[in-house]
Amino acid sequence: MTLDYFRTLARYNQWANRRLYAAAASLPEAEYLKPRPAFFGSLHGTLNHILVGDRIWLGRITGRPDPGIKALDQILYGEFAGLSVAREAEDMQIVNTLAAMDEPTLNTTLRYKTMAGESRETPMRFVLGHLFNHQTHHRGQAHGLLSQTRVKPPPLDLLFFLHETP
């Protein structure tokens, strides 16, 4: 995969998150926070987890880990408004990180520690593939949770993005 491919995925991620968050914003707070049968317990928990994962991986990629991240199910923001602002900022950071990345960096192996403190090495291409696959996986879960409400989940397919954006 090329840098252009990953840069497209960064912009797609931003687009999909904006659509998903716009739909979630139309829910009453109690419905948004309502416990549901999901791995992270609620729509709010799932959206927080996606942000946690993005911060972990972006920290590893940039060499600036977030010292505040302690667990994969951590609630970084207790309410939607703060989470939404943080999501927008994180998506911009992902877009900017990929825009600044060069081919030699894409062809490196990333050395990092897992949450459990184990040393790992993974080719950067696969790290980026995981970053975007992880987002899509959990965004799909959030989409499913949203479908349990009165709010119609928006289309989030990559092909919609490709046809809607220049």
N, C-alpha and C positions, 0 to 999 in steps of 0.2 A: 504494500500500500504506500502511496505517495503522501507527501506533506499536503498537497492540495486536497486529497481525499480526507485526511484528518481535519484539515481546516474547514472543509464542508460539514463534517460531522459536528464540529464545534458550533458552527452557525445554526445547524439543524437542532442541536441540543438547546440552544438559546431560544429558538423559535418554538419548539415543542414545550419547553418549560413555561414560556409566556402564555401559551394557549391553555395549558393545564392549570396554571395559577389563576388565570382570568376566570376559568370555570369554577375553581374552588372558592374564589373570592365572592361569588354570588351565593354561597351557602350561608345560612345562619351559623353563628359561632358554635352553638351546641351540636348542630348536625356535622359540622366540619371536624369537631373534636370527638365526636361520638365513637366509643369503642366498637370495633368491627372485627369479624374473624379475618385477621390478617397477621402476617409475620411480625409487623411492627405495631400492631394493635389498633391503628386508626389511620385515617388519611393524613393527619398531622404527623404522626409518628413515621409514616412512610416517607413523606416529603422531607422531614428532618434527616432521616437516614440517607437519602440521596445526597443531601448537602454534606453530611458527615463524610461519606465516601469520596465525594469530589474534593473536599478539603484535604483528606488524607493523601489521595493520589496526586493532587496538584502540589502539595507540600513536598512530596517525594520527588516529583519531576523538577521542581524549581529549586530544591535544596533548602526550602524554608518551611519545615513542618509546623503545623499548628499545635502549640503545646497545650491548648485547651481541649483537644480531642482525647477522650479517655475510653470511650466505648462506642461500638457500632450502632447501638440503640440510643445513644445520647440525644437528649432533646436540647438542641442548641438555642432554640427560640420557643418560648412558651405560647406565643400567640402568632397568628397568621401574618399580621402586618410586618413584624420584624423579620420573620422567615422569608417573606416575599422580597423585601428589600435586600436581604442577604443573598437570596437566590439570584437576583438580577446582577448583583455585584460579582458573584462567583462565576456566573456565565460569561460576563465580560472579561473576567480574569482568564478563563479558559480560552476564549477567543483570542485574547491578546497573547497568551503564552504560545499558542499554536502559530499565530502570525509571526512571532519573533523566532520560532524554532527554525533551525537550518537542517540541511540533509545530514551533515556529520552527526548532529545530535540525535536525529531520528535513527541513525544507524548504530547508536551506542547500546550498551547494556546498562540498565539502571540497577544500582546496588542500593538496597534499602533494608530496613528492619520492619517486620510485621508488627501488628498490634501486640503480639505475644513476645516480641523482642528477638525473634529469629531472623538471622541474616538471609537475604534472598538476592538473587540476580535474575533479571528478566529483560529480554530485549525491549528497547523502548517502543518498538512497533506494537508489541503485544501488550505493553502497559497501556498505550493509548487505545488499542482495541478493547481492552478490558474496561477502561474508564468509560468509553461510550456505550459499550454493551451493558455495563452495570446500570448506567442511567436509564437506558431503554427498558431493561428488565423491570426495574422498580417503578419507572413511570407507567409501565403497563399495569402493575399492581395498583398504583394510585388511580389509574383510569378505571380499573375494575371497581375499586371502592367508590369512586365518584358515580359509577353507574347504579349504585345502590341508593342513590339519593334522587331528588327531583330534578337535579341538574343534568342535562344531557352532556356526556363527555365529548370533547372535541376530537375530530380526526387528528391523529398525530403521526401518521405514516410518513416516512422519508420522502416518498414520491409526491405527497401533497406539498411538502416543503419545496422540493425541486421545481414543481410546476408553478408555485406561488411566488417564488423569489427569483430575482434576476441573476 
